[in-house]
Amino acid sequence: MQLTDAGKLAIVGPLKDAGDIVGLCIFNVGADEVREIMDGDGAVQAGIFTYEIVTLFGKPGQGLA
C-alpha cells in the first residue's frame, strides 16, 4: 500500500488463467526504480516470485481515476 500511496504503483493484482504468470503490477516509475523495488521485495528475495520488466505504451489522455 505504501507504493500506491506514494504514487509509484498504479495497479497490482493476481491474474486468472495466465499460465505461469500469477500477477501484474503497473508502476508509474522508470524501469531502474521498478527493478530496485522488486529486488527488495521479500517474496522475490526468497525465490517465491520472479519478475520481468516490460514497457506498456498507453494512448494520450488515458489514465486512472
N, C-alpha and C positions, 0 to 999 in steps of 0.2 A: 504494500500500500504506500510505502514511502516513495517509491519511484513514481507512482501515479500522482501522488500529492505534489511531488517536485516537478511534474510536467514532463518527465523523461519517458514514461511508459504510457502509451495511449490505450492499448488493448492487450489483454492477456487471457488465455483460456485454453481448455482442453479441446481436442478435435475428435470427431467421431468418424469412424470408417476411413482413417487416413493411413492405414498400414503401420509402419514403424514410427511415423511422426505422431506424437501424442499431444503436442500443444503448440501454440503460436503466440508470439509476443510481437507487438508492433511498437517500436520505440520512436521517440521524437528527437533522438540524438544521433550523432555520426557513428560509423562502424567501429572506430577505435574505442569510443566510450562504451558501446554495447559490448565489445569484447572484454573490456575491463569489468563491467558489471557482471557478465556471465561467468567469467573466470573466477569471480569472487563468490559466486553462488554455492552454497553448501552442497546441494544435490549434484551439481556439476563436479565439484571437488571430490565428492565421494564416489564418482563414477556411475551414479544412478541415471543421470541425464547427460546427453551430449547436445551440442547445438551447432547450427550452421547459420551464418550471417548472409543474407541476400538483400538486395535493394528493391523496394517497391516504389514504382512511379505512379502517382495519382494525377488526376486532372486538376487544372487550376480551379480554385473555388471549392473543391471538396474539403470536407473536414468533419470533425466530430462535434456534436452539440456540447 
